[in-house]
Amino acid sequence: MHKAFISIGSNLGDKKGYCQRALEWLGLLPNTVVKRISSYYLTEPVEERGQPWFINLVAMLETKLDCQSLFEWLKRGERVLGRFSTWPKGPRIIDMDLLLYDDCVLNTRRLVVPHPQLHKRSFVLVPLAEVAKRQRHPLFNKTIGCLLEELKFKEWVIKIK
């Protein structure tokens, strides 16, 4: 089984409800088990500040799916749950990002693993550290806990569940 970490977020409508539906979508994945789920966090928007705050969390999966198939399932789930395009970094009903997949390092036109912004974002590192503090980032060879400690700019991340 492969170990993968998925970031889930929403800042439109029933944010918590959309995040819960995304978790249900992950539960439908063939040959996959959701092993751990972080708390829910209310998080400040990054880059595009003039929009509603997000609810974010991270799920740890064990899966037999390959990295690309898992990514395609996430993007399909976003469409099924009603995601529509606004503008880059703009508001969204649901966002599911593949953060880490084993020790995989992949850089294609559609998919980059580990997620290229993972180490720069409190809204990702805080819930990721909750479920996998000792997990190593395959490019930096540092634990998630260490990356969080080293983070210079920390946007607001408030635990709500």
C-alpha positions as CSV (number, residue, x, y, z in Angstrom):
1,M,0.0,0.0,0.0
2,H,1.1,3.6,-0.7
3,K,0.8,6.4,1.8
4,A,-0.7,9.7,0.5
5,F,-1.6,12.9,2.1
6,I,-4.5,15.0,0.8
7,S,-5.3,18.7,1.6
8,I,-8.9,19.6,1.6
9,G,-10.3,23.1,1.7
10,S,-13.3,25.3,1.0
11,N,-14.3,28.9,1.4
12,L,-17.7,29.1,-0.2
13,G,-21.1,28.1,1.0
14,D,-21.3,25.3,3.6
15,K,-17.5,25.1,3.9
16,K,-17.5,22.4,6.6
17,G,-20.1,20.4,4.7
18,Y,-18.1,20.5,1.5
19,C,-15.0,19.3,3.3
20,Q,-17.0,16.5,4.8
21,R,-18.4,15.5,1.4
22,A,-14.8,15.5,0.1
23,L,-13.8,13.1,2.8
24,E,-16.8,10.9,1.8
25,W,-15.5,11.1,-1.8
26,L,-12.1,9.9,-0.6
27,G,-13.9,7.0,1.2
28,L,-15.3,5.9,-2.2
29,L,-11.8,5.4,-3.6
30,P,-11.2,1.8,-4.7
31,N,-8.4,-0.1,-2.9
32,T,-8.0,2.8,-0.5
33,V,-8.5,3.4,3.2
34,V,-8.7,6.8,4.9
35,K,-6.4,6.2,7.9
36,R,-6.2,9.6,9.7
37,I,-8.0,12.9,9.5
38,S,-6.8,16.1,11.0
39,S,-8.9,18.6,12.9
40,Y,-10.7,21.2,10.9
41,Y,-9.0,24.6,10.8
42,L,-10.3,28.1,10.0
43,T,-7.6,29.6,7.8
44,E,-6.8,33.0,6.4
45,P,-6.6,33.3,2.6
46,V,-3.1,33.5,1.2
47,E,-2.2,35.6,-1.8
48,E,-5.8,36.6,-2.7
49,R,-6.8,38.1,0.6
50,G,-10.1,39.8,-0.4
51,Q,-12.1,36.6,-0.1
52,P,-13.8,34.5,2.6
53,W,-11.6,32.5,5.1
54,F,-11.2,28.8,4.4
55,I,-11.8,25.6,6.3
56,N,-8.9,23.3,5.8
57,L,-7.9,19.8,6.9
58,V,-5.6,17.0,5.8
59,A,-6.4,13.3,5.3
60,M,-3.9,10.4,5.3
61,L,-4.7,7.6,2.9
62,E,-3.3,4.1,2.3
63,T,-4.0,3.2,-1.3
64,K,-3.1,0.7,-4.0
65,L,-3.7,3.4,-6.6
66,D,-0.8,4.9,-8.4
67,C,0.0,8.6,-8.0
68,Q,-1.6,9.8,-11.3
69,S,-4.8,7.8,-10.7
70,L,-5.2,9.2,-7.2
71,F,-4.7,12.8,-8.6
72,E,-7.3,12.2,-11.3
73,W,-9.8,10.9,-8.6
74,L,-9.3,14.1,-6.6
75,K,-9.9,16.4,-9.7
76,R,-13.0,14.3,-10.6
77,G,-14.2,14.7,-7.0
78,E,-13.9,18.5,-7.2
79,R,-16.1,18.5,-10.3
80,V,-18.6,16.2,-8.8
81,L,-18.8,18.3,-5.7
82,G,-19.5,21.4,-7.8
83,R,-16.2,23.2,-8.1
84,F,-16.3,25.9,-10.7
85,S,-13.5,28.2,-11.9
86,T,-13.3,31.7,-10.5
87,W,-9.7,33.0,-10.9
88,P,-6.3,31.6,-9.8
89,K,-6.2,31.5,-6.0
90,G,-9.8,32.7,-5.9
91,P,-12.7,31.4,-3.9
92,R,-13.7,27.8,-4.3
93,I,-16.4,25.4,-3.1
94,I,-13.8,22.6,-2.7
95,D,-10.1,22.1,-3.3
96,M,-8.3,18.8,-3.0
97,D,-4.6,18.7,-3.4
98,L,-2.2,15.8,-3.4
99,L,0.5,16.9,-1.0
100,L,2.7,13.8,-0.6
101,Y,2.7,10.3,-2.1
102,D,5.2,8.0,-0.5
103,D,8.6,9.4,-1.2
104,C,7.6,10.2,-4.8
105,V,9.1,13.2,-6.6
106,L,7.1,13.9,-9.8
107,N,7.0,17.0,-12.0
108,T,4.7,16.9,-15.0
109,R,2.6,19.5,-16.7
110,R,-0.5,18.6,-14.7
111,L,0.9,17.1,-11.4
112,V,3.8,18.1,-9.1
113,V,4.5,15.9,-6.1
114,P,5.3,16.8,-3.4
115,H,3.0,19.8,-3.7
116,P,5.4,22.7,-4.6
117,Q,3.9,25.2,-2.0
118,L,3.5,22.7,0.9
119,H,6.5,24.0,2.9
120,K,5.4,27.6,2.6
121,R,1.8,27.3,3.9
122,S,0.6,27.2,7.5
123,F,-2.8,26.1,6.4
124,V,-1.3,23.0,5.0
125,L,1.6,22.4,7.5
126,V,-0.5,22.7,10.6
127,P,-3.1,20.0,9.8
128,L,-0.4,17.9,8.1
129,A,1.8,18.0,11.2
130,E,-1.2,16.9,13.3
131,V,-1.5,13.6,11.3
132,A,2.2,13.1,10.3
133,K,4.6,15.3,12.2
134,R,7.5,12.9,11.6
135,Q,6.8,12.3,7.9
136,R,9.8,13.4,5.8
137,H,9.5,15.8,2.8
138,P,11.3,13.9,0.0
139,L,13.0,17.0,-1.4
140,F,14.1,18.7,1.8
141,N,14.7,15.6,3.8
142,K,13.1,17.4,6.8
143,T,10.1,16.3,8.9
144,I,6.8,18.1,8.5
145,G,7.2,19.2,12.1
146,C,10.6,20.8,11.3
147,L,9.2,22.6,8.2
148,L,6.4,24.0,10.3
149,E,8.9,25.2,13.0
150,E,11.1,26.9,10.3
151,L,8.2,28.6,8.6
152,K,8.8,32.4,8.7
153,F,5.4,33.7,7.7
154,K,2.5,32.1,9.4
155,E,-1.0,33.1,8.3
156,W,-3.9,32.6,10.8
157,V,-4.8,28.9,11.3
158,I,-7.4,28.4,14.1
159,K,-8.4,24.9,15.2
160,I,-12.2,24.5,15.1
161,K,-12.6,20.7,15.6
